[in-house]
Amino acid sequence: MDIGTIHSIWTIVLFVSFLGVVWWAFGKSRKARFEEDANLVFADEKQTPRKGQGETKE
């Protein structure tokens, strides 16, 4: 087995691995989990009332 064959096999292995990661990341069954994880940064922020929502003038 020469170096060209080894490089070809390695390229195929890496390409298949890349396709696996893409399939995993963009699979429909994981969309809800990723959307929930994306919103975790905002979970501990204080909610400020918007104009007309809960404000009272006295």
C-alpha positions in Angstrom: 0.0 0.0 0.0 1.6 3.3 -1.1 1.1 6.7 0.4 -1.4 7.8 -2.3 -3.7 5.0 -1.3 -3.4 5.9 2.3 -4.2 9.5 1.6 -7.2 8.5 -0.5 -8.6 6.3 2.3 -8.0 9.0 4.9 -9.8 11.6 2.7 -12.8 9.3 2.4 -12.9 8.7 6.2 -12.8 12.4 6.9 -15.5 13.2 4.3 -17.8 10.5 5.7 -17.2 11.9 9.2 -18.0 15.4 8.0 -21.3 14.2 6.5 -22.1 12.4 9.7 -21.6 15.6 11.8 -23.7 17.7 9.3 -26.5 15.1 9.4 -26.4 15.1 13.2 -26.4 18.9 13.5 -29.2 19.6 11.0 -31.4 16.6 11.8 -35.1 17.5 12.4 -35.2 15.5 15.6 -32.7 17.8 17.3 -34.1 21.1 16.2 -36.2 21.7 19.3 -33.2 20.9 21.6 -30.9 23.3 19.8 -33.4 26.1 19.8 -33.9 25.6 23.5 -30.1 25.6 24.1 -29.8 28.8 22.0 -32.1 30.6 24.3 -30.4 29.6 27.5 -28.3 32.8 27.4 -31.4 34.8 27.9 -32.9 32.7 30.7 -31.5 34.7 33.6 -32.2 38.2 32.3 -34.7 40.3 34.1 -37.8 41.1 32.1 -38.4 44.8 31.7 -41.9 45.9 31.1 -42.5 47.4 27.7 -44.5 50.5 27.1 -48.1 49.9 27.9 -47.4 46.5 29.7 -47.7 46.7 33.4 -46.8 50.4 33.8 -49.0 52.5 35.9 -48.9 56.3 36.2 -49.8 57.7 39.5 
